[in-house]
Amino acid sequence: MNAPVRLPIVQPPHAAFESVKVLWVRHWNEHLFSLAVERPQSFRFRSGEFVMLGMEVEGKPLMRAYSIASPAWAEEVEFLSIKVEDGPLTSRLQGVVEGDELYLGRKPTGTLVTDALRPGKRLFLLSTGTGLAPFLSLVRDPDTYERFEQVIVVHSVRRVSDLAFREELSASFAEDPLVGEQSAEQLHYLATCTREPYENEGRIQALIESGKMFADPIQGPAQFDPAEDRIMLCGSTAMINDFAKHFESLGFEEGSNARPADFVIERAFVG
């Protein structure tokens, strides 16, 4: 017998959200996936911002905040998500396919934007897990390379297969039509695993203590310098809180959209 045909998921019209079609889904492993939806003509955002994403569940919208992984110029809106088997939204979201519909919020916002930082020479993007998402947006935006001489993406995960976009980042997005040339010279990628053998092992702190955070080809001081370094943090609450305190002890000042400074975190995701 033929398997039953699965009808596309459709979202009823809603005044607060756009109904958008899923364009593609990429499953990295059993814990992690990416997806992209069509970009409404009126949808505007800054690289690094987040927006609400979700679907109707039991007659009402079930929405969660997701960082946008695509750059501000992109024609699609991309996301990176974990899979939670019993998660109210992710248990459903991980099963969507091309052609399904989701709800997309109309008002992106967030602090992980270059406007929230003072001018500097080096931009360190420190992430754990899916905290990489907003930095995928930033490193594919030409404006990031205009503002900073070097952009260092640091990604800490448990397993090697959790290193989403490892090949693209290792190649500095060389095939990207807008930033390929700039990123080849200015983008540096440091990945580390905490539970499997890898070229770098341990947490982000281990990269700092070993000196790998500042090793060749990264140029400049062999430590974080408030005079020329700017920093963004995204990922686990523990990592963000620990590093925020650490950077403040070094003389860095936390910034915001209203008051740009030396480092920023996304407080919407931090408990």
C-alpha positions as CSV (number, residue, x, y, z in Angstrom):
1,M,0.0,0.0,0.0
2,N,1.1,3.5,-0.7
3,A,2.0,5.7,2.3
4,P,-0.5,8.4,3.1
5,V,0.3,11.8,1.5
6,R,1.3,14.3,4.2
7,L,-0.5,17.6,3.6
8,P,1.6,20.8,4.1
9,I,1.2,22.5,7.5
10,V,-0.8,25.7,7.1
11,Q,-1.0,28.6,9.6
12,P,-4.4,30.4,9.9
13,P,-4.2,34.2,9.3
14,H,-3.1,36.1,12.4
15,A,-2.9,39.9,13.0
16,A,0.4,39.7,15.0
17,F,2.4,37.4,12.7
18,E,3.2,36.7,9.1
19,S,2.5,33.3,7.7
20,V,5.7,32.2,5.8
21,K,6.6,29.1,3.8
22,V,9.6,26.9,4.8
23,L,12.2,27.0,2.0
24,W,14.6,24.3,3.2
25,V,15.5,22.3,6.3
26,R,19.0,21.0,7.1
27,H,19.5,18.4,9.9
28,W,23.0,18.5,11.3
29,N,22.5,15.6,13.7
30,E,19.9,14.2,16.0
31,H,20.1,17.3,18.2
32,L,20.5,20.2,15.8
33,F,18.9,21.6,12.7
34,S,18.7,24.7,10.5
35,L,15.7,26.0,8.5
36,A,14.9,29.0,6.4
37,V,11.6,30.7,5.6
38,E,10.6,33.1,2.9
39,R,11.2,36.8,3.8
40,P,8.1,39.0,3.7
41,Q,8.6,42.1,1.6
42,S,8.1,44.4,4.6
43,F,10.4,42.4,6.9
44,R,13.5,44.5,8.0
45,F,16.1,43.6,10.5
46,R,19.7,44.3,11.5
47,S,22.2,41.5,11.3
48,G,22.4,39.9,14.8
49,E,18.8,40.5,15.8
50,F,16.2,37.9,16.9
51,V,12.5,37.5,16.1
52,M,9.6,35.3,17.2
53,L,9.0,32.1,15.3
54,G,6.4,29.4,15.8
55,M,3.2,27.8,14.7
56,E,-0.4,27.3,15.8
57,V,-0.7,24.6,18.5
58,E,-4.1,23.7,20.0
59,G,-5.8,26.7,18.5
60,K,-3.3,29.4,19.4
61,P,0.1,30.6,18.3
62,L,3.1,29.0,20.2
63,M,6.0,31.3,19.6
64,R,9.7,31.4,20.8
65,A,12.5,33.9,20.3
66,Y,15.1,32.8,17.7
67,S,18.2,34.6,16.6
68,I,18.2,35.2,12.8
69,A,21.2,33.4,11.2
70,S,21.0,35.0,7.8
71,P,22.4,38.5,7.1
72,A,20.3,41.6,6.8
73,W,20.6,41.6,3.0
74,A,19.4,38.0,2.5
75,E,16.3,37.1,0.6
76,E,15.4,34.3,3.2
77,V,15.2,34.3,7.0
78,E,17.4,31.5,8.4
79,F,17.4,29.9,11.9
80,L,19.5,27.4,13.9
81,S,17.7,25.4,16.5
82,I,18.2,22.5,18.9
83,K,15.8,19.5,18.9
84,V,14.0,18.9,22.2
85,E,12.0,15.7,22.0
86,D,9.3,16.9,24.5
87,G,9.7,20.6,23.8
88,P,6.4,22.3,23.2
89,L,7.6,24.0,20.0
90,T,10.9,22.3,19.0
91,S,9.3,18.8,19.1
92,R,7.0,20.1,16.3
93,L,9.4,22.5,14.5
94,Q,12.0,19.8,13.9
95,G,9.5,17.9,11.8
96,V,8.7,20.7,9.3
97,V,9.6,20.3,5.6
98,E,9.9,22.5,2.6
99,G,6.4,24.0,1.8
100,D,5.1,24.0,5.3
101,E,4.1,27.3,6.9
102,L,5.3,28.9,10.1
103,Y,4.5,32.1,11.9
104,L,7.1,34.8,11.8
105,G,7.0,37.9,14.1
106,R,6.9,41.3,12.6
107,K,9.3,43.1,14.9
108,P,12.9,41.9,15.1
109,T,15.0,43.3,17.9
110,G,18.1,42.6,19.9
111,T,21.5,43.8,21.2
112,L,23.9,41.6,19.3
113,V,24.3,44.2,16.6
114,T,27.4,46.3,15.6
115,D,25.5,49.5,16.4
116,A,25.7,48.6,20.1
117,L,29.5,48.5,20.1
118,R,32.0,51.3,20.0
119,P,34.5,51.3,17.1
120,G,37.4,48.8,17.6
121,K,39.9,46.7,15.7
122,R,39.1,43.2,16.7
123,L,35.6,41.7,17.1
124,F,35.4,38.5,19.2
125,L,32.1,36.6,18.8
126,L,32.0,34.0,21.6
127,S,29.3,31.4,21.4
128,T,28.2,28.0,22.7
129,G,25.7,25.7,20.9
130,T,23.0,27.5,18.9
131,G,24.4,30.8,20.3
132,L,26.3,30.7,17.0
133,A,23.2,31.8,15.1
134,P,23.4,35.6,15.3
135,F,27.1,35.5,14.5
136,L,26.4,33.6,11.3
137,S,24.3,36.7,10.4
138,L,27.1,39.1,11.3
139,V,29.9,37.3,9.5
140,R,27.9,37.3,6.3
141,D,27.3,41.1,6.5
142,P,29.8,43.4,4.7
143,D,29.2,46.1,7.3
144,T,30.9,43.9,10.0
145,Y,34.2,43.9,8.0
146,E,34.0,47.6,7.4
147,R,33.8,48.3,11.1
148,F,36.4,45.8,12.3
149,E,39.8,44.7,11.0
150,Q,39.5,41.2,12.3
151,V,36.5,39.1,13.2
152,I,37.1,36.1,15.4
153,V,34.2,33.5,15.7
154,V,34.6,31.2,18.7
155,H,32.2,28.2,18.9
156,S,32.2,25.8,21.8
157,V,30.1,22.6,21.6
158,R,29.9,19.1,23.2
159,R,30.5,17.0,20.1
160,V,32.1,17.5,16.7
161,S,28.8,17.0,14.9
162,D,27.4,19.9,16.8
163,L,29.8,22.3,15.0
164,A,27.1,23.6,12.6
165,F,28.5,25.5,9.6
166,R,32.1,24.3,10.4
167,E,33.0,23.8,6.8
168,E,31.6,27.2,5.7
169,L,33.3,29.0,8.6
170,S,36.6,27.2,8.2
171,A,36.6,28.3,4.5
172,S,35.6,31.9,5.7
173,F,32.5,31.7,3.6
174,A,34.7,32.0,0.5
175,E,31.8,31.3,-1.8
176,D,29.7,34.1,-0.4
177,P,29.0,36.7,-3.1
178,L,29.2,39.7,-0.9
179,V,31.8,38.9,1.8
180,G,33.9,36.2,0.3
181,E,36.9,38.4,-0.4
182,Q,36.7,40.4,2.9
183,S,36.1,37.3,5.1
184,A,39.0,35.4,3.6
185,E,41.4,38.1,5.0
186,Q,39.5,39.2,8.1
187,L,37.5,36.2,9.5
188,H,39.1,33.7,11.9
189,Y,37.3,30.6,13.2
190,L,38.1,28.8,16.5
191,A,36.0,25.8,17.4
192,T,36.4,23.6,20.5
193,C,34.6,20.5,21.8
194,T,34.1,19.6,25.4
195,R,33.2,15.9,25.1
196,E,35.0,14.5,22.1
197,P,38.5,14.6,20.8
198,Y,39.1,17.6,18.5
199,E,41.9,19.9,17.5
200,N,40.8,22.2,20.3
201,E,39.3,20.6,23.5
202,G,37.6,22.1,26.5
203,R,35.6,25.2,27.0
204,I,36.2,28.7,25.7
205,Q,38.3,29.5,28.8
206,A,40.7,26.8,27.7
207,L,41.4,28.7,24.4
208,I,42.2,31.8,26.4
209,E,44.5,30.0,28.9
210,S,46.4,28.2,26.2
211,G,46.9,31.3,24.2
212,K,45.1,29.9,21.1
213,M,42.5,32.7,21.3
214,F,45.2,35.1,20.2
215,A,47.6,32.9,18.2
216,D,48.6,33.5,14.6
217,P,47.0,34.5,12.2
218,I,45.1,36.7,14.7
219,Q,47.0,39.9,15.1
220,G,47.3,42.3,18.1
221,P,47.6,41.9,21.8
222,A,47.9,38.4,23.3
223,Q,45.0,39.2,25.7
224,F,41.7,41.0,25.6
225,D,42.3,44.7,25.4
226,P,39.5,47.2,26.1
227,A,41.3,49.8,23.9
228,E,40.7,47.9,20.7
229,D,38.7,44.7,21.3
230,R,34.9,44.5,21.1
231,I,33.0,41.4,22.2
232,M,29.7,39.7,21.7
233,L,28.4,36.8,23.8
234,C,25.7,34.3,23.0
235,G,24.9,30.8,24.3
236,S,24.5,29.2,27.7
237,T,23.5,31.5,30.6
238,A,26.4,30.3,32.6
239,M,29.0,31.1,29.9
240,I,27.5,34.6,29.4
241,N,27.3,35.5,33.1
242,D,30.8,34.2,33.7
243,F,32.4,36.1,30.8
244,A,30.4,39.3,31.4
245,K,31.8,39.4,34.9
246,H,35.3,38.6,33.6
247,F,35.2,41.3,31.0
248,E,34.0,43.9,33.4
249,S,36.9,43.0,35.7
250,L,39.2,43.7,32.8
251,G,37.7,47.2,32.3
252,F,35.2,46.4,29.5
253,E,31.9,48.1,29.7
254,E,28.6,46.5,28.6
255,G,26.8,48.2,25.8
256,S,23.3,48.5,24.5
257,N,21.4,50.0,21.5
258,A,21.0,53.2,23.4
259,R,24.5,53.3,24.7
260,P,27.2,51.6,22.7
261,A,30.2,50.2,24.6
262,D,32.8,47.4,24.6
263,F,30.8,44.2,24.9
264,V,27.2,43.1,24.5
265,I,25.0,40.1,25.4
266,E,21.5,39.2,24.4
267,R,19.6,39.7,27.7
268,A,16.3,38.4,26.2
269,F,17.9,34.9,26.3
270,V,19.6,35.2,29.7
271,G,17.9,34.2,32.9
